[in-house]
């Protein structure tokens, strides 16, 4: 029988149990080679003869080996054939489970709940992109460190979506915890990343209210409620929950997977993005987590860094602080109009980044022309602008972020051409005008119904400053820039240079204006369109 003081595998000296389940016990241990404190997950002897459980235990190590993210507990070592039984060695997380945190406090402040859920979603996004569905997201499997980092653990029943399933999990098999079980999972149907999104929505509900949404006497009864009963609004339990967080819970927990957030990343973004005009306290993402996402250029909180060149946040407690960072020390400024929550489900227009054409901004009123060369099919008016142009019909509009992860607020793209200036597509929020030094730009790709020569950009933006281009073709070193300009608070027309017809044009932001709704830098495009000659 394993006991404290035993030397596991000749290397790890066990100190004390820190957790136990039906399949394994987790020990606090010391790595004799490095002196580092670690967590050792040791399989119980009584289940080592069960080939399915043994395979599942070993597979957890295989799954976690694929994942490297500050919001996923790191695997350090494993041994499937040790004399003491199979074991996995993880980093030791100093903190507590989210479940214990909720029990201690009753419920969490909205900003803290949003921060924790957003971090978990970031870790899930990496798992999903690696072909892994966790399938057992619950508050017990989220560890919260003393510095406020939320870390996902226990991939023991994760499903691999790349063919490496070894028959362990098949359609028709229900695995998971009923309180967090997505309807398709409860019914034994196929699962994907949206299954984890549903469970994370339950976790967020639990964090905000201190309760689970579908209590019942038996796990089977709970599972039936997950399938049949509508998701309750957390404000029915706690009216002080912000409306935007309640909307996130309800969307994440839609019964139909197609109606949920299209990805964990979409949910992560929504959680830290307090709607314009709101007075809720902004969630804060710890700097080490924000830094891990730096290649996307995304700022995951509402405060400007002390050292803007880092592109990450500074106004958060340092690692090792004795409490979870709950909020940024400011409230979002009131704005004249609240942003309409986008009703389009993510992944609307899946078109690659297309052409880019440079834009020249006018210096007069909205209709003031910009000097430029005459072009075939359009004549210069007496003021220098073009006459005889017609609106070019758009086949689609998509976000363009080729230097990042290929996406820039895709769910809001329709707001840039919905016919109302009260709504807007926005970029992510960045620490500096140059996207934290992480990319050359972001923008919108306008695909035309048929190739045409665009001679004018009609655009309505918010805020002033920054810079943009219009490119015929895709952004890049050889892009054909047909115009340049700066952001203006209102509508403007930008005349474009002549050139061959193009099927796509890209509105390309090269420098961000100051964020009109808070700290940092962010561009807003209320309406965008092209005029030209077919």
N, C-alpha and C positions, 0 to 999 in steps of 0.2 A: 504494500500500500504506500502511495506517495505521501511524503510528509515534509514539513518545513525542514530545511537544511540539506535535503537531498540534492545531489548534483546531477541534473538532468542532461543526458547526452555528454557528460563529462565537462560541460561548459557553463550551464546555467544553474546557479544555486537558488533554490526556491526559498522564498521568505514567508509569504502568507497568501492564502486564497483571497482574491478580491472580487470574485464573481463565479457563478456556477449555473449550468443549465443541464438539460437532459442528455446532452452529448459530450460536454467537456466542462472542465474547471479552468478558470483563468487565475493564474498565480502572478503575484508580484515577485520578480526574480532579479538577480544580478548577473550580468554577463562577466564571467571571470576573466575573459581576455581584455575587456575594455573598462570594466568597472561601472558600466552604464546600467542604470535601472531599466528593466524591460518588463513587458507583460508576456507571459507564456500561456498559451491556450493548449491544455493537455487533454487528450481524449480519454474519456472514462474507460477503464478496462472492461466493464460489463457490456459495452457496445462495440468493442473493437472487432468482434467476430461477425458483426452485421456488415455484409459487403456494401450495401447501399449507403449506410451511414458513414462507413469508412471512406467510400469514394467521395461522398459529399464533403467530408472533413478535408480530404486532400485537395478537393477542387477549390475550396475557399482560398487556399494558399495560391493556387494557380491563377485565380481571378484577381486577387489583390496585387499579385506581382505585376500585372499589367498597368496598374493605376498609380500615378504619382501626382498628388494634389494635397495642399495643406488641409483640405476639408475631408480627407479620407485617411484613416489611421494607416500608417505605413507598416508594411511587412519587412522584417529584418532578417529572418532566418526560418528554416523549416527542416523537419526530419520526419519522413513518413515511416522509417523503419527502425526507430530507436527502441532499445530494450524496454524502456519505461512506457512505451506507447507513442503513437504519432503525436507530434506537437508542432505548433506554429508560434513564432516569436514576433511580437509586434512592438512598436514604440509604446512606451508607457505614457499615457495621457493623464496629467495631473488636473483633476477637475471632477465633474459629476455628470451623471446622465441627465438628459433633458427631462425625463420622467421624474427623477428625484427633485429636480429644480422646480417643476410644476407643483409637485406635492408639497414642497417646502413653502412655496409662496402662494399657492392657490391658483394663480394665473400670472402671466408675464405682462409687463407693459408692452403696448403695441409695437413700439420701435425695436425693442429687444426681440420680441417674437419674430418680427419681420427680418431682422438681421440674421437670426439663427436659421430661419427657413431659407433665406436667400443663399446663405453659405452652403447649406446642405444641397440645395439645387445646383450650385456650381460644381460640387463634387459629383453629383449625379450626371450632370452634362458630360463630364469626362468619361464616366462609366458607360453612358449610353453611346457615346461616340466610339468607345472601345468595344462595342457589341455586347454590353453587359446590362441586364436588368436586375436590380437588387431584389425585388419582390418581397422584402420584409422591412420596408421603411416604417419605423415607429419610434416614439419618443425614447424608448428603452435603448435603441441602437444609435442614438445621437449623443456624443460626449461633448460637453461644453467645458473648455479650459478656463483657468482662472483669468486668462487674458482675453476671454471672449471669443475664442475660435471655436466654431462648431465642427465636429468631426464625425463622419459617418463610419460605422463599423459593422461587423457581422454580415459578411457576404456568403454565409453558409448555404443559402438556398438560391443564390443568384443564378439567373439563367443566361447562358451564353447564346448569342444570336448568330454565331458564325459557323454553326455546324459542329462545334465541339461539345455537344450535349451528352454524349455517351449514354443516351437513353434514360438519364436520371430524372429528367423532368419532361413530361409529355403533355400535350393537350388532353384535358380530361382529368389531370391530377391537380388537386388544390393544395397549395402550400402557402404559408403565410400566417399572419395573425388576424383573426376575424375583425377586430376593432378597426383595422386599417386596410381592410381588403377591398380592392377595387371590384366593381360588379363583374367584369369579365374574368377576373381571377377567381372570384367566388363561384362562378359558373363553370370553371375548368376550361375556359377558352384561351386562345392565344394571347400572349402579353407582349407589350413593348414598353418603351420609355414612358409613355403616358400612364401606364399602370403605376409607376413610381410617383408620377406627378399627383395622381389621385391620393395616394397614401400620404404624401407630403402635405396636401391640402387638409387631410384629417389631423395631421400633426400640428399644423398651423391653427386650426380650430381649437384643438386641445390646449395649445399654448395661450391663446387669447382668452379662453373661457374657463380653463381648468377642468373641463368636462369632455367626455367623448360624445359624439353626435348621435350614436345609435346604441344606447344601452339595451341589454336584453338579458334573459336568465341563462342562456346557453350560447356557446360560440356559433352553433348553427342558426339560432334565432338572430344573432347579430349579423351573420352573413346574409340572411334573407332580407334584413332591413337595408343592408348596403345595396342590394339589387333593386328593391322595390320602393323604398321611402325616399322622398326628396331630401336633399341636403339642407339642414336647417341653417338659417342665417345666424352667425355668431352674435349679432346685435340683439337677438331675442334673449340671450343670456346676459350679455354685457353691452348695454346700449352705447357705452363710450368707445367701443371699437370703431376706428375710422371706416368710413364707407368704402374707401378704396381697398382696404384690407379685407373687408367682408366680401367685396366683389371678387377678389382674388381667390378666397376660399371657395366661393360658390362656383367659379369657373373651373378651378382645379378639380373639383369634386362632381363635375357633370357625369351623369351615368354613361353618356355616349362619349367614348374616347375622342372622337372627332371634334367635339365641342369644348374640350379642355385646351389648355395651353399646348401648342404644338411641340414644345420642347421644354426641358427643365431650364434651359437658359432664358427662354421667354418669361418663365415664371420668376426666375431670379431677378431679371431686370425690373419686372413689375413691382416686386416687393420693396425695392429700394427707391422707387421713383414716385415720390409723393406728388399727386396731381397738382398742376398749376393752380394757384389760388388757395390751396389747402393750408391749414394752420397746424397740421400734425407735425410732430417732431420727426426729423429725418433719421432713418436707420443708419447706423455706422457699421461698415465692414472693417474688421481689423486689418492693419497695413500689410501683414504677411499674406493675407488672402487676396487683397487688392493687387499686390505685387505679382501674385501668381497669374492673374488675369491681365497683366500689363501688356502682353502681346496683342490683346484686343483693343487696347487703348481705353478701356472702360473704367470710369470712376464709379465706384460702387457706394458712394455716400455723398453727403451734401456739403462737405467743408473743403476749403481750398488748402492744399498742403503748405507748410511753412517753406519748404524747399520745392518750388514749383517744378524744378527741372527733373525731379524724380518721377513725376507722373502718377504718384500714389498719394494717399491721404496722410496727414500729419496730426490732425486734431482728434486723436483717439488715444486711449490709455496704452502705454507701452506693454509689450509682452511681460507677463509676470505680475501685472497689477492684480490686486486682491478682489476685484469685482468685475462682473461682466460689463463691458461698455454698453450702456443702454441707449444713449442718445448723443447726438451732436449738440453742442451748446448754442443752439440758435433755433428759431422757428422760421419756417418758410415765409417770405414776405407775401403779403396779400397782393394778388394781381387782379386786374379789372375783370377778367373772365376766366371761369374754370374750364380747363381742357376737357373736351368731351372724351369719355373713355372709348377707345376704339372697339367697335362691335365685330370687326372682321377677325375671324380666327387666323392664326399665323400661317405662313406659307402660301399666301394668296397668289402672288405672281412669281413663279419660279423661272426667272429669266436671268441669264448671266449678265455681268456688267458689260455694257455695250459701249457705244462710241462716246467720245467726250469732245465737247466743242467749247472753246473759250468764249467768255462773255465780256463785253465792255459795258460798264455801267454809266448811265446818264448822270450829268451833273445838274440838270435842271429839274423840272417837275416830273411827274410820272410819265408824261408823253414826250419829254425832251429827248431828241435824237442824239446819238453818239456818232461822231465823224467816222467814216469808213469808206472802203472802195465800193463803187457801183457794181452791181451783180446782174447777170442775165435773169430776166423774169421779174425784176423789180426796178422801179425807177426812184431816184432821189426826189423827195419833196423839196420845197423851197427852204425848209429849215434843216435839210441835211438828212432826214429820215427816209425810210422806204415807203412807197405807195404801192397799191395793187397787190398786197400780200393777203393770203388767206390762212385761217387757222389750220394747222396740220393735225390730222386725226391720230390720236394715240392708240396703239394696240395694247400697250401695257406700260406700267411704271414700276420699277423695282429699286430697292436700295442697293448701293454699290459700296463695297468696302474691300477691295482686292488686297490691300496691304495689311488687313487684320484677319478676322475670321470669316469674312465674306458676307457679313450681315450688319445692318445698322438700323435698328428700330423698324424691322419689316412690318410689324403689325400696324404701324401708324402711316405707312405709305399712302393708303387711299385718302388720308386727310389732306394730302397735298393737291388733290384734284377733285374734291367733293363739291366744289362750287360755292363754298362759304369760307370767308376769311377768318371766321371765329375759331376754326380748327387748324391744326398744323402738324406736319411731319417734323420731327425734331431729330437732331443727331443725339448721340450719347453725350453725357456731360464729361468734359475733360478738364484736366488741371491747368493746361496752358493753351494758348491759341494754336500752337503747332501740334496738337493732339498728343501732348506729353512727349513729343519727339519720337513717337512710336510708329508713325505712318505718314504718308505724304498727303493724304486727304480722304474724304468720304463724299458720297453724293447720291444722286438719283439718276437712274438710266431711263430715258424716255424712248421707248420703241415705237416707231411709226407704223401705221397700217400699210404704207408703201413707201419706198425710198423717196426722199425729197431733199431740196436745198433749204435748210432752215436759215432765215434771214433776221429773225428777231425772237428774243426770249421775253415772254411776259411773265413776270414773277412778282409775288407779294411776300415780303419777309417781315420779320420782327427783329428789332435791335439794329444797331449801327456798328460799322467797323468790319473787320475781317476782310476776306477776299475770296472770290470764286472765279471759276472759268466755265466755259461751255466747250465741250470737246466732241468732235465728230468721230466716233469710234470709241474704243476702250481707253481708259486712263493708262498711262505708261510713258516710258521714255520717248517713244515715237508718236505720241498722241498729236493729233491735228487740232490745235487750239484755235477756235474761231471767235473768241471774245473773252474779256476779263472785266471784273468789276468788284465793287464792295457792297456789303449789305446796307440796306436802307430800311428804315422803319416805315413800311408802306409799300405801295405798288410802284413798279417801274418797268420801263421797256428798255431792252438792251439790244442794239443792232449787232448783227453778226457778220463776219467776213464771208466773202464768196468762196465757193469751192464745189467739189463734186457732190452729187446727191448722196445721202447716207440713210441707212435704215434705222439708225439709233443715234441719239445725242445724249451726252451725259452732263448734267449739272454737277460740277465738281468743285467742292469746297476745299480751298488750299490753306485758309486761315480762318479760324473761328472768331466770331464776335463775342463780346461778353454776354454771359447768360442773363437774359432779361428777367428771369424768374428766380434768381438766386446766385450762388457762388459759382465760380468756374467759368467755363466757356462752352457755348452751345449755340447752334444755328436753328432757326425756325423757318420753315417754308410753308406758308399758308395756301398758296396757289401757284401752280407752274404750268406753262404751256408754251407752244412754239407757233410761230407764223412763218410762212415761206412760200415757195413755189414748188408744186409737185414735179 
